[in-house]
């Protein structure tokens, strides 16, 4: 039986013992390899996670990364992109990352004058394990649109003459205390339209359709106002028949903290997606 003094010593020593156990815990192995995609299992292949399923790869050689960065890809910080830079790799090879006993294929690969790059996508749990194994930070997103206010406008009436444009305007006011930058470009509008309660088929508008151009990063300081306009709703739906049209408008873009384009990994986390939407009506006669 422990004496009171011995018991007190054991309790006091527990944090130190736990810290030593954590330091002594084995590191999860992480490896980066180049290799070839295969369509079936063989003696010289490994099973890899790819495109939401599994595939196979024949590994050629181990790669030493020159830089590894982890960034959140969603406002909810549930998915993370891992960007890996390395020396120039052969064009016919993909990159594969091993964490513990599991392999993943890169979602995208690229090459430039600085070398080669590979992007991997992980859920939060896996990204956390990888960050701990590599001793790198998980750059999370933080809310940037808390001070923004949105309002929409379009004409209350229109005619069936399709040569007359129907503009739709989104007005953004920064009522917050910090500056934000957003991509001001009308190409990020989307519309769903119905007439007298029945859905109207909308056209597929390409990236050059109906918007202000070129795209620009607009800085909104506290108290500033900006407008983004879709020049003509008719590019999505003709609105050439009489009736009451219900419009569901959405504008998707992203914000940058302080209105600054990121130059470092930490700054790249200062990103926030926005998708203000609105429902309104217009009478066509």
N, C-alpha and C positions, 0 to 999 in steps of 0.2 A: 504494500500500500504506500502511495506517495505521501510524503509529509506536505504540510501547507507550503513550506518553502520550495520543495521540489515541484509541486503543482504550479506555483507561480512562475517558476523558471521555464517550465514546459510551455505554458500559455504565452509567455513573453517571446519565446523562441519560435512560435508557429509562423509568424510572418516571414522571418528569415528563412525557415525551412521551405516555405512555399515558394519564395523568390528563387531559392537555389534549385528547386524542382523545375520551375519554369525555364530557368536558364539552361538547365541540363536536358530539357525536352528535345527530342530529335527534330531536326529541321526537315520539313517536307521537301523532298527533292523536286527541283524545277529544272527542266531542260528544254532547249530550243534546237530543233533539227530542221534540215532541209530534206525534201523527199518528193516522191511522185505519188499521184493519186492512182488508186487501183479500184477496179470494179468488183473484185471478189477476194475472199480470204485465201491466203497461201502461206507457205512456210516462212516466207520472207516479208510478211506484212504485219502491221499492227492495226487494231481497231481504233478508229478515231471518231470523236464527236464532231458532226458537221451538219449545218443547215437544219438543225432541229432533229436530226436523226443520227445514224451511224454510217460510217464508210470505212475504207481501208487505205493504207498508205505503205509504201516501201520507203524506209528511211535511208538516206544516203550518208550525211555527215552532220555532226554536231556543230552548232553555230554559237559564237560568243556575242551576245547583244552589246551594242554600244550605248543604248539608252532605252529605258522602259518607263512608260508613263501610263497612269491609270486615271480615267476620267468618267464621271457619271454621264450617261446618255439620256436620262429622263429626269423630270422634275421631282419624281418620287424617290430618286436614288436607289432604284431597285435593279438597274442594269448598268454595267460598267464596260467601257471600251478600254482595251489594253493596247497601246501603240508601242511597237518594238522596232527600233532602228538597228541596223547591222551593216556589215560590209556588203559590197555588191554580190548578189546571188544570181545563179543561172536563171534565165528567163523561163525554163521549162520546169522549175521546181516550185513547190509550195512550201510554206513554213508550218511547222507543227510544234505545239507546246505541250509538255508533259508536266502535270502537277500530281504528285503522288503516283498513283498507278493508272491515271487516266490521261489520254491524249486528246488534244483539240486541233482541228485544222483552222488556219487563219481564214477569216471571212473575206478579207481583201489583201492584196499584196501590190507593191509598186516599187518603182526604181527611179532614181534621179541622180544628179551629179554627186550627191553626198553618199549614195549607197542604196540599200534596199530597205523597205519598210513592210511591216505586217500588222494587221489589225485583228484582234480577237475580241469576242463579246462574251461576257460572263454574267451570271446572276450575282446578286449581292453576296450570297454565302460563299460561292466559289471565288469571287473577286477578293473577299476578305482573307481567305486562305492564301491566295496568291500574294496579296500585298504583305501579309505577315511573313511568308517564306522569302520574299525578295527584299523585305525591309523598305518598302516604298509607300508613300501616302496614297490613300483613296481620296481623290479630289471630288468632293460632293458639291452639288448645286445648292444654292440658297435663294430663297424667294426674292424676286426683284420687282414684281409688278404690284405690290401691295398698295402703292400710292397712285396707280393709274386708274383713270375713269374713262369709260367708253360711251360714245353716243353715235347713232346712225341716222342717216337721212336719205330719202329718195323722193321723187315727185309723188304727190298723192294721186295724180291722174296722168294718163298717157293715151295716145291714139293708136290705132292699129297700123299706122304708117311706120314700117320698120326702118325707114331712112332716118327717123328722128331718134336719137340716142336717149337712153334712160340711164343717167349716172347714179351711182350709189357711193355715198361718202361715209367713211369712218372717221370720227373725230376723237383724238386721244389727248387727254389732259393729265399732266403730272401734278397731282396734289400731294405727292410725297416730299421727303426732305433730302433726297439724293438724286443725282442725275442718272439717267439711263439712256442707252442708245438702242435703237431698233432699226431693222431693215425696212425702209420705206419703199415699198414696191407693190403696185397694184396687181401683179401677177399672182399674189398669194390669196386672192379672193376665191371663194367657192360658193355656189348657190344651188339650193333645191327649190323648185317652183311647183305650185299647184294652182289650178283654176277652178273656182267654184267647188273646192273640196277634192278635186281629182288631180292626181300627179301629172305633171307635164314633163315630157321627155326633154332633158337638157343635153346640150352639146358638150363634147369634150373640148375644152379650150386649152391650147398648148401654152407653154411658158411665156410666149410673146404676146398672149392675148389680153386686150382690154386694160392694160395697166399703165401706170406711169413708168417711164424708163429714162435713163438706166436706174438700176437699184442704187440706193444710197443709205449709208448709216447715218440716221438722224439722231442728234443728241437732244434729249428733252431734259432741260434743267428744271428744278422745282418751279412750278407756275407756268411752264411752257405748254403750248398747245401745238399739235400737228394734225394734219389731215392726209388721208390716203383715199384716193378715188378710183373706183372702177368706172371707166369712161362710158361703158354701155352694157347694161344688163342683158340686152338682146343677143349678145354673143353667146350667152348660155341658153337662153330661151327666146324665141321670136316675139312672144307676146303680141301675136298678130290677130287674135280672136277676141271679140268683146267678152268681158267678164271681170270678176274680182279675183285677182291673183294674190296668193299668199307666198311671201318670199322668206326663205331661211338663209341668211347670209352668214358666212364665216370668213374670218381673216386670220391666217396663220403666219406667224413670224417668230422672231426670237429677240431677246433683250441682251444687252451687254452692260455690265456694271460700269458706271461712270461714263458710258458711251465710248469706251476705249476698246479697240480691237485687240484681242489677246496676243501676247508675244511669248509668254511662258506657260508651262503646264498649269501652274496655280491660277493664272489669269484665265486660262481656257475653261476653268470650272465656273467662272463668273458668267454663266450663260443660263437663260431661262426661256422656255418656250411659252408662247401665248397663243390663244385661239379664241378671241372674243367673238361672240355670235349674237345674232339678233333676228327677230321675226317681225315682219311687217306686211302691209298690204298695199296694193296699188290697183286702181280702177282703170281698166282699158275699155274705151268706147270708140 
